[in-house]
Amino acid sequence: MTYTLLPIEYLSSLSREEISTTLGHLFEPCETLEQLIATSVIPHKEKYHTYSQFIELVRTELIQSLKTLDNDAINAIISAHPRLGDSTTSTHSTNEQKSLGGETEREKLKKLNELYEQTFPGLRYVVFVNGRSRDVVMQDMKQRIASSDIDLEKRLAFDAMCDIALDRAKNLGGV
């Protein structure tokens, strides 16, 4: 059975469990992210009338939170996303990563993931994959590793999470 987003006007009146389910489909399940969104975005229902507007408010909040959240909270939010090419990804991530190829490519991605996580301890590489070739994604990953800019990396990860959420919202009937 496919999940369908409820109309956005119901979001602020959902139970905590229903909000958690909704956010888990848009982003990835993450208690830290759920708490941030539940306290700083959902209560401001007058600022969003579509899931696109809602996700853009989440993006703004995430970028602003880079100044206020501690590293553990930031890392928890970013690390809620599965490793690229990981076989234990969510249904959404599995579908989004279809273009990344077979077992040989997964081995290359595994090594790049390890190098990425050594370069950026506590983080995971997050990128909007859907429709992009493995070569393009792997080149992006190599460039981001080479930059070694952890502050930029956190922002790029938050932006990618929201780009992914926008695409998921469209696919789940919410945009």
N, C-alpha and C positions, 0 to 999 in steps of 0.2 A: 504494500500500500504506500502510495506517495504522499508525503507531507505537503500540505498547502497552508500558506500563511493566512492567518485571520486578517480581516481588514484592519488597517493601521489604527483606526479610531478606537479599536478594542484594546490595544496594547496596554494602555495605562490602567485598565481595569482587570487585567488578567491576574491570576494567582501567581505566586512566586514560582511555582513549578511550571506553569504554562509559559511564563516569561523566560524561564531557564530553557525550556524546550525550543521556543522561538529563537532565542539568541544562539542556542547551540546549532540550529540549522543555518542561521545566517553567518555566524562566525565559526567557532569550534567551541565545544563545551569548556567553560573556564569560569570558575567561581569568582575569581578576582575581577575579570572583565564584567561579569554579570552584576556584581556589586557596584562597580563604577558606573555602569549604564543605568542601573536601577535608581541610583541616587542622584546622578547628574544630568541624565538625558530624558528618561521616561517621564519624570514629573512635569516636564516642560512641553506638554502635548500641544500647546498653542503654537509651538515653533515648527511642528512637522505635520504634514497632511498626507504624505506618501512615505513608503519605505525608503525611497531614494533620499528624501529630506532627512529622515531619521538617521540613516547611515552616515550622511554627511555631517550631521550633528555629532554622531559618535566619533567620526574622524577628527573633528575639531577638538572634542574633549580629549581624545587620546593624545593628539599632538600637544595640547596644553598640559596634559598630565605628565609629559616628559620632564617638566620643571618641578612637579610636586610629588610624584610617586617615587618610592624607593626602588632600587634596582631589582630587588626580589619580586616586587609586584609587576614591574615592567617585564621582567624575564618570564614570569608565570603567564602573562597574557600572550606574549610572543611564542612561548614554547608550547602553548596549547595547540598550535598548528602542528600537524604531523611532519616528520622529515620528508623532504622531497624524495619520491621513489620508494618510500617505505611501504611494505606490503600490508601493514596493519592500519592503513588510513581509514578515515570515515568514508561512507558511501559517496558523499559529495566530493571529497578529495580524490577518491579513486576515479570517479568520472572525469574530474577536471584534469587529471594527470595522464589520461589515456595517450596523449601525444608523446609521452616520454620514452616509449619503446619497451623492449623486452629485458631479459635478465642481464645481458652485457651492459646495457645502459644503466640498469639499477646498480650494478657493481661500481660503475664510474661515479654515479650519484652518491653512493654510500661513502666512497673515499672523499668526494668533495664535501659532503655533509660533515665528515670527521674533521677535515681541514677548516671548514667554516666555523665549527663549534670550538676548535682550538683557538682560532683567531678572535672569535667573539664568545667568550665563556658565558654560559647561561642563556644564550639565544639560539634560535633556529632560523634557518634561511626561509623566508616567506616571500613568495612572489606570485603574482597572478599568472598562472600557467595556461589556462584554458585556451587552446588553439595555437599556442606557441610551440615551436619545435624544440626538441631536446637540446639541439645545438645552440639555439638562441638562449635558452634557459641556462645551460651550463656555462656559456660565455658570460652571461650576466653574473652568475654566481662567482666565477673566477675573478671578474672585475671588482666585485664587492669585497671579496676576500683580499685582493691586492690593495684596496683602498685603506683597509684597517681602521676605518673611521666609525667607531662604535656609536657615536651620537647620530650620525647620518643613518647608520644601519637600523637603529631603533625606529627612526622616523619612516624609513623606507618599508620596514616591516609593518608598521601601523597603517601606512597608506595601502600596502598590498592587501592587508586584512580587509580593509574597507572596500577595495576594488573587488575582491572575491565576494564579499557580502552583497555588493550591488548586483553582481552577476547571479548569485544564488537567489536573491530576492526576485529577480526577473524570472528565473526558472521555477520558482515556487509560487508564482502567481501574485507576487506582492508589489510589482512595479508596473 
